[in-house]
Amino acid sequence: MNRNSRALRIERLEARWAMDAEMSAALGLVPEGESSPIADFQLQDINPASTRFGETISPRDYLSQVSAWYFGHST
């Protein structure tokens, strides 16, 4: 009797270390795919629901934290 079976394959993955921006900078490391570690710009927060509404904000305000930036435009 023939049975369709799938073989289980195990692959060894390379080790990765998570580190914050300060540690990366101290070691002179740049994240994969980036030529400069941190974007440098400032924009006014125009979201009325934001706790920082009306303030000028920058990615540098969120060093060592996860942040996401959305640039929307409408006409």
N, C-alpha and C positions, 0 to 999 in steps of 0.2 A: 504494500500500500504506500503510495507516494503522498507525502505531506509537504505543503508549502511551509517553509520555515525561514526565519530571518536570523542571521547570525548577529550576535551582540558584539559590537566592536568598542573597545576602550581606547581613547586617545589621550596621551599625556599632553597637558597644556603647559605653556610657559608660566612661570611665577610672575605675579604683578603685585606691586606695592601701592597702596593709596597714601598720598601725602598731601598736606595742605600747601597753599601757594607760598607761604614763607619758607617752608622746608625745601620746596622745589627751587625757589630762587637762591637759597643758600647753597644748594648743590649745583647750581648752574644748569638746571634741567628746564627744557621747554616741552609742553605737552605735544603729543603727536598731532601733526597736521597744522600746527600753529607756528608762525614765524616770530611773533611777539607774545609773551605770556598774558598780557592784560590789555584790553582795549582802553583807550583814553579819550573820553568825550564826556560832555556834560549836557544834560537836557532838563528842562523844567517839567516837573510832574504835573500833568494836567488832568489826572484821574481824580474826580471829586470824591471817590470812595477810598482813596489811598490815605494812609496815615501821614504821608509826606507831601500831600497836595500843595502845590504852589512853590515847593522847594526845588532847588537845582540838585539833581542827583547824577551819580556817575558809577560805573562798575567798580571804581576804586573804593566806593563806600561799602562794598560788600566783599572785601578781600577775605579769603578763607571760608567763604560761604557759597552755597549753590545759589545762582540767580539766573533768571531768564529775562530776555529783553525782546520786546515786540515793537516793531516799527510799523504802525499803520498809517494809511493815508487815504483820504476820500475827497471827492470833489462834488 
